[in-house]
């Protein structure tokens, strides 16, 4: 079965597949791919068994990541929690995987796909598990009363009530002011965790490309931002993508209150699920936080094709989470701290 390439940002057939396939996500969309291209110069492609001129029946979208530091690779998709291959039958999936592996052989260090589903043909020519993550989704179809009852009594319900007593103000938008205040909190959070911050340009491009599908939510006390969440929307799903906060105000419950606002609004809009994204296995605090929201936890498995031996990961960015790196990043001046993130993410993919 021959495999062909299309340009997903230019070919309207890709947008039509995304609209019709219930497995599609915000990460499949041309807008997300354009933000990746603008920020990191990654080249997006779709592999399909559908010949030119025919309706598009399937496809795997990936980006070509060129890096002199970490090696060139094919990734589906960079900085995306999951990106399900869109296919109709096992034979087309096997053909698509074979097409990716043929392109990766010799030219690229590896190819990686990040499906949301747990099913994968593990015997497909050289593909092996490369990473395992926790994945949380909150079903929004129960009544609002039922959703509230599923929140952890102490760490969620009590803090939501505390936020209301403390007159925590909730606002949302995507203006330059909102973006800058979100990013200031993100810098605090990334420094606190000893992780390089994503480039500011990444968030600017997400706002420009996604428009009203992106929302920045801020919690304030006395006009001071204390917590923020960036969400994305695709069809009947709202996606929690980034969250950040000022730890000096954690006791006021800003973050739980923001999540409850998301749940309330999504329920009113009759959305079906809140995608809470992946969590590294070595981040039990984040996993527990999502558990306490009443979400269902499953497993995400990432898969790689490589002609070199691969070590399976249980989370991303392990080197950056070492104690030495944590200490160095925590002490960098703001300018160097942001520069470290720009260098790291360009090559990380």
N, C-alpha and C positions, 0 to 999 in steps of 0.2 A: 504494500500500500504506500504510494508516494506521499511525501510531506512537502508542504509549501509554506512560504513565509509571507506575512502581510504586515503593514505598518498600522498598528491599532489606533494611532492618533489621527490618521488620515482616511482610513477605510471605514465608511459608515456601516459596513456589515458587522464589524466588531461591536459597535454600540448597539446594534439590533440584537445580537446574541446576548449581550449583558442584560438587556431589557427583558428578554423572553426566558432566560434560564434562571430558575429559582435559586440555584447555587451561587450565582454571581454576588460579588460584594463590592464595596466602595473601592477596594484595592484593584479591581479589574478595570475601573473606569478610565477613559482617556484623560480626565481631569487629574486623577492621581498620578498617572504615568507622565503627564506634562509637568507636574510639580517635581517629580523625580528627575526628569530631563533638565529642567531649568536649574535646579539646585546642584545636582551632582554630575550632570552631563552623561547620565546613563542612557543608552540607546534602547528603546522598547521594541520588541518584536512579538508576533504571535505565530506559533506553528500550528498548522491545520492540515487535515487530509482533504479538505475541500479545494478543488482546483480553481484557478482564476475564472471568473465569470459565473461560477456556481454559487448558490446560497451557502453561507457559512454554517456548517453543521457542528463544528467542534473547534477547540483551540486551547493551547496553553500559552499564556503570556509570560514573558520573561524580559529581563534587562541584561544587556551586555555590560559588565563592569570591568573597565580597563584600569589596572593598578600596577605600577612598578613596585609598590611596597608589599602588597599581599598577593599579587598574581591576578591574572585575568580570569573571570569566571562568568557563568550564566546563572542568574538567580531569578526565581519566580516566587516572590518579588522582594527586592530590597526594602527594608524598613516596614514590611507589611507582616502583620501577625500571621496571616494565612492567605493563600491564594489558590483556590480549588481549581484543578484542571476541569475544563468544561467539555464533556464528551458524552456520547450516547451509548457506547458499548465497549466491551473490553478490548476488542481488536483495534479500535481506533485509538484507545489509550496506549496500548502497546506500541502502535505505530508512532505516536507522538513522542513517547519516551525514547524510542529507538532513534527518532530524528534528532532529539536533543543530544543524546549520547554521541551520535555520529558527528555533530557539530562541535561537541566539547572535546572529542578525542584529538590529542596532539596540540590543539591551539589554546585550550583553556585548562586551568588548574583543576577545576571541577564544575559540575552543573548541580544546582540544588533546586528542589521544588518543596513547597510548604503547604500541603493540602490541609483543609479543615477536617475532612473525614478521616477515619482511622483505617479504612480499607485501602490497601495498596498492593499491587502485584510484586511481592518481594523477590520473586524469581526473575524479574525482568532485567536481564543482561547487565550486571555490574552495579545496579542501584542498591544502596544499603542505607539503613537508618543512620542519621547523622546528628540528630538532636531530639530531645524529649522535653516537653513543656506542659505545664498545667494550663488549661483553657476553661474560662468561665463564661456562661451565658445565663442571663436571667429571663425567664419566660414572663412576658408582660400581659398574658391573657387573663390570669385570675383577676378578681376584683381588687380595687385599691386597698380595701380593708385586709384582704388576704395577703397582699404583697407587704403591707406594713407589719402584719403579724409574723411574717417570716424573717424580718430583720432581727438581728441579734439584740436582745433586750438591753444589755449594758452598753456595748460598744457602738450601737447604732441608734436605737430608739431613745435612750437616755441623752445621747449627745445631740440628737436632733432637737429634743425639747430644750436642752441647754442653749443651743444656738438661737432658738426663738426667744428665750428669756433674756439673752444677752443682746438682743436686737441686731443680730447679724443680718446685714442687708445683702440680698442676692440680686445680681444684675447680669445681663448677657448682651453680647454683640460681637462685632468683628472689626471694629474701627481700629485705627492706629493706636489709640490710647489703650484700648482693651488688649491689643496684641503686646504692647510694650509692658504693661503691668503683668500680663501672663508670663512673659519671658523673664521678667525680673524675679518672679517667684520660681520659675523653672531653674534659673541659675542657682538660687539658694538651695533648691532640692538636689540638683545634680552634684553640687559641691558637698552637700551633707552626706550623700551616698558615695562620694569618691568616684563619680562617673563624669566623663566629658559631656558638655552640653551640646545638643543639636544646634546647628547654625541658625541664627536668627532668620537668614534668607529662606531656610526651609519652611518656616511658619508663614513668612510673607507670601511665598509662592503657593502654599496650601490655601491661604485665604483668597488669593487672586484667582486660583484655578477652580476651587470648589464652590466659591460664592456662598449662597444661602444653605448649602449642604453642610457647612461648617459653622459651629457655634462655640464661642469662648464664654464660659460662665465664671463669674467672679463673686467671691464672698468678701464682704468688707465689714470692718468695725471702725467706727469714727472716721470713715472715708479711707481707711488703710486697707489695701488688699491683703487678705490673710490666706486665701486658698483659691485655686482656679482649676478648671477642668476644660479640656478641649474635646468636643465630640464631633462625630461625622454621621451623616444620615444617608442611607441607601435603601430605597424601597420601604419595607416595613421594619427595618432594623436601624437602631441607633447604636453607634460604636463609640465606646470610651477609648480614646487614643492616648491622651496625655493628661497627667494630673500633677499638681505641684502645690506647695504650701510653705508658709512660714511657721517653723516648729514652735516658735515662742507663743503661738496662739492656738496650738492644737487642742488645748482643753476647752476651747469655745465651740468646738464641733463644726467648724466651717466645712470640712470635706464631707462628713456624713450628710450635712444639710444640703450640700450641692447635689449629691447623689440622689437624695430623696426628691429634690426638685426635678431632676432628670426623669426619675421613675414616674412622678405625678404627671408631668407634661406628656411623656411618651404614652402613658395610659390614656390620657384624654384624646390624643391624636390617633388612638387605636393602633399603635405600633405593636409588633408581635414579640420583639426580643431586644434586650440590651446586651450587646456583645462587649464583654469586659476585657477581651484580649488575652494574650498569653502572659504567663508568669514563669520566671526561671525557677527551677526546682530548688535552687539554693536561696530563694527569697521567701521563707515561710511566712514572714509578716504580711507581705502583699497577698499571698495565697489565702491567709486567714481573713484578711480584710474583705476579700471578695466572697469567701465563704459566708461571712457575717451579713452580707447583703442578701442572702438567700439564693444565691446563684448555684446552678448545677456545674460541677467540675468534671471535665473529661481530660483526655490527653491529646496533645498535638505531637505528631511525629513528623520531623523533616527528613527528606531523603536526598542522598547525593549519588551522583555518578562520578567516579574518578578512577584514573588509571594508577593512582597512588594509594597506598593504604590509608584509611581514614579512621580516626578515633572518634567514637560516638560521644557527643556532648550532652550534658544535662542542663544546659543553659548557655546563654551567649555572653561574650565579653568577659570570660573568666580572668584573663590577664589584667583587665582593667579593674577587677575587683580585689586584687591582691592587696595586702596591707601596705606594701611599699607604694604602689600606685595610688592608693587611697590617700596616703599621707602627702605625696607629692602634689596631687591635684588639689587637695584641700588648701594648700599653702600658696598656690599660684596666684599672682595678681590677676585681676579680672580680664585684662587684655590677653594675657597668655593662656588663661583658662579657656576663654572662648576660642582662641586660635587652636588649642589642643583638640577641641571638638570639631572644628572645621577640617583639620587634617585627618582625624580619626575616621569620621563618618564618610568622607570622600572615598577612603580606601576600604572601609569595612564592608559595605554592600549588604 
